Amino acid sequence: MAVEKKATLILDDGRNIELPILSGTLGEDVLDVRTLGSKGLFTYDPGYLSTASCESQITFIDGNEGILLHRGFPIAQLAKQSTYLEVCYILLYGETPSAEQFATFKDIVTRHTMIHEQITRLFQGFRRDSHPMAVLCGVTGALAAFYHDSLDVHNERHREITAFRLLSKMPTVAAMCYKYSVGQPFMYPRNDLSYAGNFLHMMFATPCENYVVNPVIERAMDRILILHADHEQNASTSTVRTAGSSGANPFACIAAGIASLWGPRSRRRQRSLPEDAGRNRQRRPHS
């Protein structure tokens, strides 16, 4: 993040306050107003319409120009050349995985898609006509009660384990929420299917007959997941960050984000200062 320019804020009381101008790799410059509080001043910007709330090394988005970059990789390139799980690896670690790294990553995610059997009983506590988002919010928050061995947000390994668990188990929980809403039995995950294919199986298969995943729909679902893998500082992302700033466990923070995502205005995006995420990159194939 470059600090090359400065701006001067001139007040009616004769004070001149110098503010650094920060420049990210892409997007607009921003005024660094962090020191205003010590001078008895605050900024007023409801909804962060003109305020970057953080630096981002993950995503850059410019909806007006049709630009979406994940770790500097154009979304069109990722959609054509990658799978959703590979994009998840890129978002988590910042680089394209080698063939061995990706195989290990994919195996971990695939083999942890099942949830504790007691969690399935939680669904019975919800009314049969409950909104699926209400059920999803409640069950996601309850995950901390079952996977409480790695909830130290200050421990890098704990954060990684929680990220794996969320990535593995959220499709299972989401599909169960849907199945409960339509009165159908839960379908357990299958390790022989792809991430997107397994999600479709859990959503639409029934015990009555064999369900064959349509490869066209499977690829379309995978691309939808890639497109929505990260969308910078939208309402739900900002909610997760705010909840997480108190040191709350990650599952509770994600539940808070789900509650925010449920709102009809959840697509409103807050701003972040892109740092490295905006550099256009070319995806290298698995080595």
N, C-alpha and C positions, 0 to 999 in steps of 0.2 A: 504494500500500500504506500503510494508516494505522497509526500507532503512537500509540494513545490511552490504553492501559492498561498497567499493569506488574504483575508478580508478584514475590513475594519467596521465595527458596529459603532455608530455615533449616536449617543444618547442625548436627550434634552438637557440633562444635568451637567453636560460638558465632558462626560467621560467618553473616552474612546477605547473600545475593547477589541483587541486583535484576535481573530479566529483563524486557525489553520483551515485550508481547503484540502480535503483528501480526495485522491483520484484512484479509482479501482482500475482493473484491466479493461472493463467495458462500462458503458452507461454514464450517467451524469456525475459530475463532481458533487461533493457534499461538504457542508460546513460542519466542522467539529465543534459542537456547542457544549461539550462535557464540562467545561470550566465555568459556564454561566452560573451554575448553582452557587458556587463559592463567592460569586459577586452579587448575590441577591436577586438573580434573574432566572426565569424559567421560560422554556418555549411552550407554545400552545399549539398543538397539532393533532386534533382528534382523528383517530383512525390511522395515524402515521402516513397521511397522504403525501407529506413532503419530508419524511424522516426515515433514515435508514437505522434500523434498530440493532443491527449487528453486521459483522463482516461474514462473507460466505465464500468458502472454497469449494462449494458443492455445485451450485446451480446459478445460471444466469438466464433470465427470461425477459423478453421484450415482446409483449403480445401484439403491439401495434405493428411491429416489423416482422412478426412471425418467427422470432428467434427463441429457441430453447436449447440450452447447453447443459449437459450433465458432466461435471468435471472437465469442461472444455470440449467435450465431444458433441457435435451437432446431433440433435434428436433424430433427424432423418437417417443419418449414418448408423446410429445405434439400432434404430428400428429395422434397418435392412440387414445388418451384419451381426447383430447380437441377440441373445435371449434375455429375458427379464432377469434371470439369476445372475447373468454376467454383468448386467447394468447395476444390480445390487452390489456386487463385488466392487465395481468401479466406484460407486458412491461411498461405500464403506472405507475402502483402502486407497482410493485416488488413482489407481493404475489398472490397466488391463491385466488380468491374471494369465499366468502360463497355463499350459494344459494340465499340469500336475496340480497347481494351485486351485484351478477351477474344479477339477474332479473332486478334490478334497472338500471344497466349499459346497459343491452340489450334494455330495454324499451326506454331509452334516445336516444340511437343510432338509433333505429328503427323509432322513431317518429320524427326524424329530417332529414330524407333522402331527403325530397323535397327541391328544391331550389326556390329562389324568381322567380316569373314568368317573371320578366323583364330580368333575366339572359338568359332565353331561346331565347329572341330576339337578344341577342348579336351574336348568331350563324349566323344569317342572314347577318352579316357584313363580314363574311369570304367567299372567293371563294368556290364554290361547290367542287372543286378538291383540296382544301387545305389539307396538311398532318394532320392527326388527332392529332399528337403531338404538332403541331403549334397551333391548336385550343385549345387543352387542356391547354397549357402553357398560352395562352391569357386569357381564361375564368377563370382559377384558380387565376391568378393575379388580375382579376376584382372582385373576391369575397370580397376583402377588402372594395370595394366601397359599398357593400350591407350589410356586417356584420361588421360594424366599431365600434360597441359598446363595444368590448372586445379585443382591440388590444394592450393593455399595456403589453409588454413582461416581465415587472418587477412585474406584479401582478399575483400571483399564480393561482387565480381563473380565470383570463382572459386567461391564458395559457391553463387551463383545458377546458374551454368553447370552445376555438379555436380547441383544439385537438378533442373534440367531434364533432364539425362541420365538420372538415376535414374528420374524420372517417365516418361520416354519409353521407356527400354530394359528396365525391370524386367518389364513384361508379356511382352515378347519372350523374355527369358531364362527366366521362369517357365514359359511355354508350351513352350519347347524342352526344359526339364527334364521336363515331363510327356510330351511326345512321345518323348523318349529312353527313358523308363521303360516305355512301351508298345510300343516298337519301330517307331514310325511316323516317316516323314520330316518334317523341320521344315517348317512353313508360314511364309512370310515375311509381314511386316505389309503391310496395305493402307491407303493414305492416304485412300481414299474412304469408309472406315468410321469410326464413332464410336470413342471410346476403349474402351468396353465391348464394342462389336461387333467391333472388331479383335481384342481378347483372345479372344473366343469363336471367332472365325475361326481364329486361330493354334492354339487348343486342339483344335478338333474338326473342322476341314476336312481333307480329304485331296486329293492330286492326282488321284484317280480320278473325282471328280464335282464339280459345282458345289455350294458350300455357301451356303445362304441363311440369314442370321442371323434367328432368330425375334425380332420386335420386343418381345414380352412378356418373353422371357428376357433380351434386351438391356437393357431398362429395369430388370428385377429385378437384374441384375448391376451396373448403374450405381448402384442404391440400396444394394446390399451394399457397394460400394466407398466410397460416401458415409458409411455407418454406421461403417466401419472406417478412415476417413481419418486419424483420430487418436484415441487412447484414453488420453490423459494419461500418467501415469508407470507403465505396466505393465512387466513384466520386460524385454521386448525394448527398449522405449524407454529405460529406465534403463541397459541394457547399452550402447546406442549412445552415450549421454551420457558414461558412464564411459570407454569407449574413446576418444571424442572429446576428453576432457579432457586427454589426453596429447599432443594435436596430430596424432594419426594421420590418414591420409587418409580421406575420407568413405566410399569404397567398402569399405575394410577395416572401418570402424565399422558399416556396414550389414550386412556379412557376419557380424560379431559379434552383431548384433541378430537376424539370421536364426537363428543357432545357438541363441540364447536362446529364440526363438519356437518352436523345434523341441521344447523340453521340455514334458512333460505338465502342468507347473504354470505355464506361461507367462502364463496369464490373470490371475495375481495382480497387483493394482494397487498401486503405491506412490503416495504422496501428493505433491501439489504445492500451493503456495499460489496460488489463482487471483487474477490481477491484471488486470482489465479483461475477461478472457475470460468472466467470469460475467455480464456485463451483457446483459440480454435485448435483442436488436435485431431490427429488421424489415429483411428483405432488400429492397433497392430494385431494380427491373428495370433491364436494360441501357438506358442513355440513348443 
